[in-house]
């Protein structure tokens, strides 16, 4: 893990909104970790494309969640991922 994190900045999901307000995250190499705390049953768009919605949390502040929308190949590959997965 130390090798994978070398030269990268860890930003907690619960801090993401405040970091986006003061830093240009496009200019740095950063990572975050989250736990799938809720999954919505796959939905369909008006044009028939299926997608999933996951609510992610870092377990530090349970009131701060990030919604992640999965479309296309990402949805096809990961829609069965279990709630509680990191």
WOMO-V804947 format. One record per pair of residues at least 4 apart in sequence whose ideal C-beta (glycine too) atoms are under 8 Angstrom apart, sorted by the first residue. I is the first residue (numbers start at 0). J is the second residue. Records with the same first field share a line. If there is no record, write none. Layout:
# WOMO-V804947
I->J + J
This chain:
# WOMO-V804947
0->4
1->5
3->7
4->9 + 30
6->28
7->28 + 29 + 30
8->27 + 28 + 29 + 30
9->29 + 30 + 31 + 32
10->14 + 15 + 18 + 24 + 29 + 30 + 31
11->15 + 31 + 32 + 57 + 59
12->31 + 32 + 33 + 55 + 56 + 57 + 63 + 64 + 65
13->56 + 57 + 59 + 60 + 63
14->18
15->19 + 31 + 65
16->20 + 63
17->21
18->22 + 24
19->24
22->27
23->27
24->29
31->57
32->57 + 85
33->55 + 56 + 57 + 65 + 67 + 85
34->55 + 56 + 57 + 58 + 83 + 84 + 85
35->53 + 54 + 55 + 80 + 81 + 82 + 83 + 84
36->54 + 55 + 56 + 61 + 64 + 82 + 83
37->53 + 54 + 64 + 82
38->51 + 52 + 53 + 54 + 80 + 82
39->51 + 52 + 53
41->49 + 50 + 51 + 74 + 78
42->49 + 50 + 51 + 52
43->47 + 48 + 49 + 50
44->48 + 49 + 50
48->70 + 71
49->74 + 78
50->68 + 69 + 70 + 74
51->68 + 69 + 74 + 77 + 78
52->66 + 67 + 68 + 69
53->66 + 67 + 69 + 80
54->64 + 65 + 66 + 67
55->64 + 65 + 66 + 67
56->60 + 61 + 63 + 64 + 65
57->63
59->63
69->73 + 74 + 77 + 78
70->74
71->75
72->76
73->77
74->78
80->84
